[in-house]
Amino acid sequence: MPVADPASWAMDLLSVCATPWPRNRMVHVVCHGHSVPAGYVKTPVVDTFHAYPHLLHTGIKQRYPYAVVNVTATAIGGEDSVSGAARFERDVLSLRPDIVTIDYGLNDRRAGLDKAKAAWGSMIRAATQRGTKVLLLTPTDDLSARIDDESDPLLRHAAQIRSLAETHGTALVDSLALWQDLHRSGGKRENWMSQGNHPNADGHRKVADELLRWFPAGAKAN
């Protein structure tokens, strides 16, 4: 299956967002993952309001002023996808989300490709079976990674996430590609980082801008 099409992926939900009261309903987005969606900047500081889940929430509301939208982060710093999958039913699906984003690529280097693939697959299938739309994110940068070396673990996990998006037909935000493009154009990767493995506000904004491609303005009300 191809990766989903941003123009149509969430159109049913965006039509709800475009519908004024009393014919609308609450749309719930859950951002699942590790320290990055949790908002950690320079550990242990958590900057919730400059992290991409909050920026996504703000961006959707700017595009859809009638919308009743909740964006909840169920992210835990230091966690990998194996642990995230183990609590997925309890902490994520119990919230009855319309959309789930999954972001574990940084820490999955610890779990390894095989265990990560199984964990991501289980979360994707569980969400899809509930009728929840799934959006996968490749990892943001880690300054210790060899960002042009396809054998580097960070790049291998990013490639696996892209493959999972194609296999399952989910939405995809290629966060790592943003840093690769910056590097290849002569920019400094650290300009978007608050510490070695956490993006700063500018980095989060870049990710949020890519997320918002999946929530285009202009949907018609139901």
Buried (B, 14 or more C-beta within 10 A) or exposed (E): EEBBEBEEBBBEBBBBBBBEEEEBBEBBBBBBBBBBBBBBBEEEEEBEEBBBBBBBBBBBBEBBEBBBBEBBBBBBBEBBBBBBBEBBEEBBBEBEBBBBBBBBBBBBBEBBBEBBBBBBBBBBEBBBEEEBBBBBBBBBBBEEBEBEEEEBBBBBBBBBBBEBBBEBBBBBBBBBEBBBEBBEEEEEBBEBBBBEBBBBBEBBBBBBBBBBEBBBEEBEBE
